[in-house]
Amino acid sequence: MRRLAVALVHYPVLDRQREVVTTAITNLDLHDIARSSHTYGLSDFFVVHPVAAQRELAEKVRDHWVSGSGGRRIPDRVPAMKELRVVSALDEAVAALGDGAEIWTTGAAERRPALAHPAARKNLLAPGPAVLVVLGTGWGLADAVLERAHAHLEPIRSARVDGYNHLSVRAAAAILFDRLCGGR
């Protein structure tokens, strides 16, 4: 199986008006995506943020759960939080995965061509370079990130007839990891 990692990008992402912005790191995203990532066997969870103060916040949260009182109180969190890597730019995450690492993006919007989840899962089982699944915050990834992608994963579609489709990035990540890696 190919090495699989995930990156949660806070810049460059879009706001409601489709302007490029930087979003804030949230504690829940760190915990929940780290736990889902670890559960499904991903190698790394990268949090990408250009602002030093935000990176320091994420590192303090990680350290609390890895080597601080949080980890001593709830030791089950330690392995997942150890996989959290805080970086200032997407290029750092890609470089950490080695030569030829592929970027696969995802989001709620349809993109063509889209890589269906069953085909992506099959692709991950074949030999090849590492894959970095890139998740956006805010209202999705900016074009600068989407243009770098080797593949765009199909979105997680709503079962609702009215089309409502607004999952948190934490929920979407867990569903996506299950579709790519679940049932092994």
Secondary structure as GFF3:
##gff-version 3
##sequence-region A 1 184
A	DSSP	beta_strand	4	9	.	.	.	ID=ss1
A	DSSP	beta_strand	13	14	.	.	.	ID=ss2
A	DSSP	beta_strand	20	21	.	.	.	ID=ss3
A	DSSP	alpha_helix	27	39	.	.	.	ID=ss4
A	DSSP	beta_strand	45	48	.	.	.	ID=ss5
A	DSSP	alpha_helix	52	66	.	.	.	ID=ss6
A	DSSP	alpha_helix	69	73	.	.	.	ID=ss7
A	DSSP	three_ten_helix	75	77	.	.	.	ID=ss8
A	DSSP	alpha_helix	78	82	.	.	.	ID=ss9
A	DSSP	beta_strand	84	87	.	.	.	ID=ss10
A	DSSP	alpha_helix	90	96	.	.	.	ID=ss11
A	DSSP	beta_strand	102	105	.	.	.	ID=ss12
A	DSSP	alpha_helix	117	125	.	.	.	ID=ss13
A	DSSP	beta_strand	131	136	.	.	.	ID=ss14
A	DSSP	alpha_helix	143	146	.	.	.	ID=ss15
A	DSSP	beta_strand	151	152	.	.	.	ID=ss16
A	DSSP	alpha_helix	169	181	.	.	.	ID=ss17
###
